[in-house]
Structure formats: structure tokens, C-alpha cells
């Protein structure tokens, strides 16, 4: 009876830990991908502005 209880608790803990690790991994992956997408978008906008009108871009930085 005791062995069965220990095995059930072990399986329960393995499942809970696995789900926690899984959710943390997925949230981390989603956060990193959204962050990189945001940074790439910002970089793209700055690059377009620099190409289209470099003098106003430099003036805005110096102001």
C-alpha cells in the first residue's frame, strides 16, 4: 500500500513539474519572439527614416 502511494505521488509530481516547465518554456519562447519582432520593427522604422530623410533624422537626434 505504501509503495503504491509513493509511486502515485511521484507520477503526480512528475506531471506537475513537466507542465510547469512546459508552460515556462512556451511563455519564454513567446516573449523572446515578440520582443525580437518588436526590436526588428523598430530597427526597420529607424532604417527607413534614415534612408528617406537622413538630415531630419540626424537633427532629431541632436535636438
C-alpha positions as CSV (number, residue, x, y, z in Angstrom):
1,X,0.0,0.0,0.0
2,X,2.8,2.4,0.9
3,X,4.7,1.7,-2.3
4,X,1.6,2.4,-4.4
5,X,1.1,5.7,-2.6
6,X,4.8,6.7,-3.3
7,X,4.5,5.8,-7.0
8,X,1.3,7.7,-7.4
9,X,2.8,10.8,-5.7
10,X,5.9,10.5,-7.9
11,X,3.9,10.3,-11.1
12,X,1.8,13.3,-9.9
13,X,4.9,15.4,-9.1
14,X,6.4,14.4,-12.5
15,X,3.3,15.5,-14.4
16,X,3.0,18.8,-12.4
17,X,6.7,19.7,-12.9
18,X,6.5,18.8,-16.6
19,X,3.6,21.1,-17.1
20,X,5.2,23.9,-15.2
21,X,8.5,23.6,-17.2
22,X,6.5,23.3,-20.4
23,X,4.4,26.5,-19.7
24,X,7.6,28.4,-18.6
25,X,9.4,27.4,-21.8
26,X,6.5,28.3,-24.0
27,X,6.0,31.7,-22.3
28,X,9.7,32.4,-22.6
29,X,9.7,31.4,-26.3
30,X,6.7,33.6,-27.0
31,X,8.2,36.5,-25.0
32,X,11.5,36.3,-26.8
33,X,9.9,36.1,-30.3
34,X,7.6,39.0,-29.6
35,X,10.5,41.0,-28.2
36,X,12.7,40.3,-31.2
37,X,9.8,41.1,-33.6
38,X,9.3,44.5,-31.8
39,X,13.0,45.2,-31.9
40,X,13.2,44.3,-35.6
41,X,10.2,46.5,-36.4
42,X,11.8,49.5,-34.5
43,X,15.0,48.9,-36.3
44,X,13.2,48.7,-39.6
45,X,11.4,52.0,-39.0
46,X,14.6,53.8,-38.0
47,X,16.4,52.4,-41.0
48,X,13.6,53.6,-43.4
49,X,13.6,57.0,-41.8
50,X,17.4,57.2,-42.1
51,X,17.3,56.3,-45.7
52,X,14.4,58.6,-46.7
53,X,15.4,61.7,-44.8
54,X,18.9,61.5,-43.1
55,X,19.2,65.2,-42.3
56,X,16.0,65.4,-40.3
57,X,16.9,62.1,-38.6
58,X,20.2,63.5,-37.5
59,X,18.6,66.8,-36.5
60,X,16.1,64.9,-34.3
61,X,18.9,63.0,-32.6
62,X,21.0,66.2,-31.9
63,X,17.9,68.2,-30.7
